[in-house]
Amino acid sequence: MKAVLQKIEWIFRHTVVYPLFRILFRNKQYASPINLDSVRSILILRFDKIGDMIVTKPIFRLLKKRNPRLIIGVVTSPSNSEIIKNDRNVDKRYVLYANPLKLFKELVGARKSKYDVVVNFIFNRTTSAALIANFICPKGIKVGQGAKKYEFYFNTMVELPRSELHMVEILAYYVANVFQVHIGEEELDLYFDIDEKSREAVERSFREQDAAVLAGRNRRFLVFNISAREPVKRISIDQAVTVARYLTQERELYTVLICAPEDFEMTRMVADTVRSSRCLMFPQSGSAPLIHIAALLEKALCVITPDTSIVHLASAVKTPVLAFFTPLLSNREWMPFRVAHDILIANEGKPVSSISASELKRGINEFLSKVEFGIDQEERV
């Protein structure tokens, strides 16, 4: 039944939707490179997941570096908007709220700014992004990427080397081709702006839990993230208990559990099952701002996670990371970037939840041996 519905949707899209939009959108093709020095303002569409925004931050920085007078606006999702809240390279955020009135107000505000160029960084919702781009910037240059069938949505299209590079490198390739600029490898490092207030909030949380060892500046605890959005990436509660128990009881490491708000009760259950003074939760209740999570990861010895958003956040604060991946999803674009890491991959055709307890322990043991050796070497120096 699902296959039949997908076929009907495909037929409707290609026989009704696309022909109609080809009539409505008469975007003249713009083949020449855009001179970045002559551009007053750029709007970037990045209204997807948290990790997607993290890997895009270097692009904002390098654009500002090339043209310090450039005004950069970003269309965000409610979930990833916080990532650029304190980013000095972003001048304006427009959030795509679920509330229709608030959404319309944001789009109208963006339209009034009359951006010179709109660049679409949304890779899997081309029609939605194109509608937003054409509404906000009807007379400006609209840049897209993807299949040739979508070219009527935009003034210029770029073909990208997907699955060959990390997403940061793909975005850099995109920008380099659109504006014909050279981008150095050193410009692609991920970053995250953390203020002292956020660092102090993390340390205060540890003091409230009587975990004085974690309140200092040493990096002798690790972070274990239990959550993942995609079902095939999610770990079971048994796996979570196995990992937390192994870290706190067998390895005798302070372990801080973090999770998405919807997994808070599961995380509490893991902590209660493990019953160790070394097993802590952050936060103890409710949810923490992403900047507090970043401050926590910044202090940690390392991070263990099945979710790529935390992989990117760990990469941005330069903390070693062990990621649990599945071959059911393409992983090349979303690997840890320029940070010490290991990857534990499920067997072919299997989700992360299929990784056995023995495999988890083996992978964690090998990873920790490398991380702890590296820390010991730093201390000797």
C-alpha positions, 0 to 999 in steps of 0.5 A: 500500500505504501509503495502505491501511495508513493507512486501516486504522489510521484505521478501527481508531483511530476504531472501537476505540481512541477508543470504548474510551478514552471509557469509560476516561477520564471527564473532566468538562468544565471550562469556566471559566477557571482562576485561576492565583493559586489553582494550586499546581502545573502540569505541562507536557507538552513531550516533542518536539524541541529547538526546541519546548522553546526556544520554550516557555521564555518561557511558564515565565517568564511563569507564574512571574512571575504566580505566584512560588509556582507549582511548574512541572514539565515532561515532556521528551524525552531530547533536549530536557531539556538545554534547561531544565536550568539554567532557574530557572523550571522546578522539576522535569523528568521525562524520557521515557526509552526504557528502560521501567523508567526511564520508569515511574520518571519517570511515577510520580515525576510522579504522586506530586507530585499536580499541580493542572493538566496542560497539553498542549503536544504538538500532533501526538501527542495520544493519547500526551500524553493517556495520560500526562496521565491517568496522572500527574494522574487527579484534576487539571485536564487541559488540551488543544488540537486537534480536538473529537474529543479532548475526552474526554481532557481537562477543557478544550480550547482551539482555537488559531490555528495557522499564523497566528502564531509558535509562541511567540505560539500558546503565549502565546494558549493560556496566556492563554485557559486562565488568563485572563491578559494577556500583554504582547508584551515577555514573549515574547522567547526566552532561553537561560541560558549560564554562563561555564564554557560560554563558556570551553569554546568559547574553549578549543576555538578556542585548541586549533585555533590559531584565536586570532581566534575566541577573543576577544570579537569577532563576526567569524566565522559558524556554518554548521549542516549538519544537519536532521532532516526529509529535505526540509530536509536539504542535500546534501554538494555544497551544504554544500561550496559554502556552506563554500567560498564563505564561507571562500574567496570571502568570506574569513570564518572559518566554524565548522561544526556538525552533529548527531552522526550527521552528524559524518563528513559535516561532516569530509568538507566541512572536508577538501574545502574545505581552508581554515584559515578552515574549522573544526569545533565540536567537533573530535570527538564532540558538544558539549552544547547549552549550548556550541552556544548559547555558540558562536552567542552569539559569532557574527556570524551563523548559517546553517542548514537546521534550525529548532532552530538557528533558535530557538537563534540567536533566543534568543541574539539572533544574526542567522540565515539559514534554508533552508526548503522550501514542503513544510513549514509554516514560519510557526510556526517562523520566526526570532523577533525577530532579524535574519534572511533566509529562502531558500526552495526552489521550490514543491514542492521540498526544500531540497536542490534549491536551486542553488549560484547561489541559495545564493551569492546569498542568502548574499551578500544576507544577509551584506551586511545583517549586516555593514552592521549590525555596522559601524553598531554599531561607528561608534556 
